[in-house]
Each structure stands twice: as C-alpha cells, then as structure tokens.
Amino acid sequence: MLPELTLSLQFGKFKDAEKHRAALPRHKVARWIRHTLEVDGEITVRIVDAEEGQTLNRDYRQKDYATNVLTFDYTQEPVVTADLVLCAPVVAKEAKEQKKTLEEHYAHLIVHGALHAQGWDHDLDEDAQVMELRETEIMARLGYQNPY
C-alpha cells in the first residue's frame, strides 16, 4: 500500500501558467509523490516564474540563477514534510531540449525532489548513481521512460 499524502499544489502567476497547470493535474502529482515516498508525507508543490525561482535559489543556496527544482525538507520522520519549488520557464526549456513532454519532465523533477525530501543526495558520484537508479525505477513503475 502506498503512503498517505497531504498535497498542496500551488501555481504562481506567470506566462503560460495554463500550459503548466494542464501538465500537472493534481491526481498525477499526488501519484508521482506517493510512489516516491517511503512514509506518509505532507508536501507542497509550487510552480513559480524565473524571478521567484532565482530569488529562492540565491537566498537559500547562494546560487544566483533559476534552477529547475528546489527542495526544502523540514522533517523526514515520522512524516516527510517538504516544499518542492519548480521553476516553470526552466522546466519548459529543459523539456524542449531533452525532447520530453512537459508532463514527463515535471514527473521526473517531482520524483527527484521528493527523494531529496527523504534525505537522498547526489553530491557524491556514488550517491548520484544510486539516486538516478532509484529515480529510473520509480519512473518506470509510473509508466515513463528512463529520464536519463
């Protein structure tokens, strides 16, 4: 049985927001996260513009650019609580470059962020390989191609 999930799905105001909203139906986002969680979770997924994405990345990671996904993890036990912030223009650009649908790329980044929320890391090469394998397994279970 899959873990329980309390999901808040938020969209900032930005160009093409409807296209991103259409790629992220609530039931799919919940399914992607629940297949990634090992315990129950309370997760907010927020889709933002480049300005908000860059501000958060600069303020919290000291990296002055908008990145695809930021994970703010608060607790891992007994419940995973986290915020996943995805930058719509970056996700759209990457999806196009990687010849993926917007939905496929969002699914992968949300799985990736949800793993980070549970303590997974990819700073070391061996950790990156293990994390990528886990992401690939989850994506396959969800019916998606290998994201790498």
FENMOFEN-V221790 format. One record per residue. N is the residue number from 0. RES is the residue in one small letter. SS is DSSP state (H for helix, E for strand, C for the rest). OMEGA is omega in degrees with one decimal (* if undefined). NEAR is the number of other ideal C-beta (glycine too) atoms within 8 Angstrom. Layout:
<<N | RES | SS | OMEGA | NEAR> <N | RES | SS | OMEGA | NEAR>>
This chain:
<<0 | m | C | -178.6 | 1> <1 | l | C | 176.9 | 6> <2 | p | C | 174.3 | 9> <3 | e | C | -179.7 | 6> <4 | l | E | 166.9 | 12> <5 | t | E | -173.3 | 7> <6 | l | E | 168.1 | 11> <7 | s | E | -179.8 | 7> <8 | l | E | -173.6 | 9> <9 | q | E | 176.4 | 8> <10 | f | E | 173.3 | 9> <11 | g | C | 176.5 | 11> <12 | k | C | 179.4 | 5> <13 | f | C | 179.4 | 10> <14 | k | C | 178.6 | 5> <15 | d | C | -178.3 | 8> <16 | a | H | -178.2 | 12> <17 | e | H | 178.3 | 6> <18 | k | H | -180.0 | 9> <19 | h | H | 177.6 | 16> <20 | r | H | -179.2 | 9> <21 | a | H | -179.9 | 7> <22 | a | H | -174.2 | 9> <23 | l | C | 175.7 | 13> <24 | p | C | -175.0 | 6> <25 | r | H | -176.6 | 8> <26 | h | H | 178.5 | 6> <27 | k | H | 179.0 | 10> <28 | v | H | 179.2 | 14> <29 | a | H | 179.8 | 10> <30 | r | H | -179.6 | 9> <31 | w | H | -177.3 | 13> <32 | i | H | -178.1 | 16> <33 | r | H | 178.0 | 11> <34 | h | H | -179.2 | 11> <35 | t | H | -176.4 | 11> <36 | l | C | 174.0 | 14> <37 | e | C | 174.9 | 4> <38 | v | C | 179.4 | 11> <39 | d | C | -177.8 | 10> <40 | g | E | 171.3 | 17> <41 | e | E | -170.9 | 9> <42 | i | E | 172.3 | 16> <43 | t | E | 173.5 | 10> <44 | v | E | -179.2 | 15> <45 | r | E | 178.5 | 11> <46 | i | E | -171.0 | 12> <47 | v | E | 174.7 | 12> <48 | d | C | -176.9 | 12> <49 | a | H | -178.2 | 10> <50 | e | H | 179.6 | 7> <51 | e | H | 178.5 | 11> <52 | g | H | 179.9 | 16> <53 | q | H | 179.5 | 12> <54 | t | H | -179.9 | 8> <55 | l | H | -179.7 | 11> <56 | n | H | 178.7 | 14> <57 | r | H | -174.9 | 11> <58 | d | H | -174.3 | 5> <59 | y | H | -178.7 | 8> <60 | r | H | -178.6 | 7> <61 | q | C | 176.5 | 5> <62 | k | C | -168.8 | 7> <63 | d | C | 174.6 | 6> <64 | y | C | 176.5 | 7> <65 | a | C | 178.5 | 10> <66 | t | C | -174.5 | 11> <67 | n | C | -179.4 | 8> <68 | v | E | 173.5 | 13> <69 | l | E | 177.4 | 13> <70 | t | E | 173.8 | 12> <71 | f | E | -177.8 | 9> <72 | d | E | -175.4 | 12> <73 | y | E | 176.1 | 6> <74 | t | E | 176.7 | 7> <75 | q | C | 178.8 | 8> <76 | e | C | -6.2 | 6> <77 | p | C | 179.9 | 4> <78 | v | C | 174.3 | 9> <79 | v | E | 173.5 | 16> <80 | t | E | -175.5 | 9> <81 | a | E | 169.7 | 16> <82 | d | E | 172.8 | 10> <83 | l | E | -179.5 | 16> <84 | v | E | -179.3 | 13> <85 | l | E | -177.1 | 16> <86 | c | E | -172.9 | 16> <87 | a | H | -177.9 | 15> <88 | p | H | 178.7 | 12> <89 | v | H | 179.3 | 12> <90 | v | H | -179.7 | 16> <91 | a | H | -180.0 | 12> <92 | k | H | -179.7 | 8> <93 | e | H | 179.9 | 10> <94 | a | H | 179.5 | 12> <95 | k | H | -179.8 | 7> <96 | e | H | -177.3 | 6> <97 | q | C | 180.0 | 7> <98 | k | C | 177.2 | 4> <99 | k | C | 171.0 | 9> <100 | t | C | 176.7 | 7> <101 | l | H | 179.6 | 12> <102 | e | H | -179.8 | 9> <103 | e | H | -177.3 | 12> <104 | h | H | 175.9 | 14> <105 | y | H | -179.7 | 14> <106 | a | H | -179.6 | 13> <107 | h | H | -177.2 | 13> <108 | l | H | 177.7 | 12> <109 | i | H | 174.2 | 16> <110 | v | H | 179.6 | 16> <111 | h | H | -179.9 | 11> <112 | g | H | -179.9 | 14> <113 | a | H | 174.0 | 18> <114 | l | H | 175.8 | 12> <115 | h | H | -178.4 | 12> <116 | a | H | 180.0 | 14> <117 | q | C | 174.7 | 13> <118 | g | C | 176.1 | 7> <119 | w | C | -177.3 | 9> <120 | d | C | 177.4 | 8> <121 | h | C | 179.0 | 8> <122 | d | C | 177.7 | 5> <123 | l | C | -176.4 | 7> <124 | d | H | -177.9 | 5> <125 | e | H | 176.1 | 6> <126 | d | H | -179.5 | 11> <127 | a | H | -179.6 | 10> <128 | q | H | 179.9 | 8> <129 | v | H | -179.5 | 8> <130 | m | H | 178.9 | 13> <131 | e | H | 178.0 | 10> <132 | l | H | 178.7 | 8> <133 | r | H | 178.1 | 10> <134 | e | H | -179.3 | 14> <135 | t | H | 178.3 | 11> <136 | e | H | -179.5 | 8> <137 | i | H | -179.8 | 11> <138 | m | H | 178.4 | 14> <139 | a | H | 178.5 | 9> <140 | r | H | 179.4 | 7> <141 | l | C | 177.3 | 11> <142 | g | C | -179.6 | 4> <143 | y | C | 176.4 | 9> <144 | q | C | 174.6 | 5> <145 | n | C | -176.9 | 6> <146 | p | C | -179.8 | 11> <147 | y | C | * | 5>>
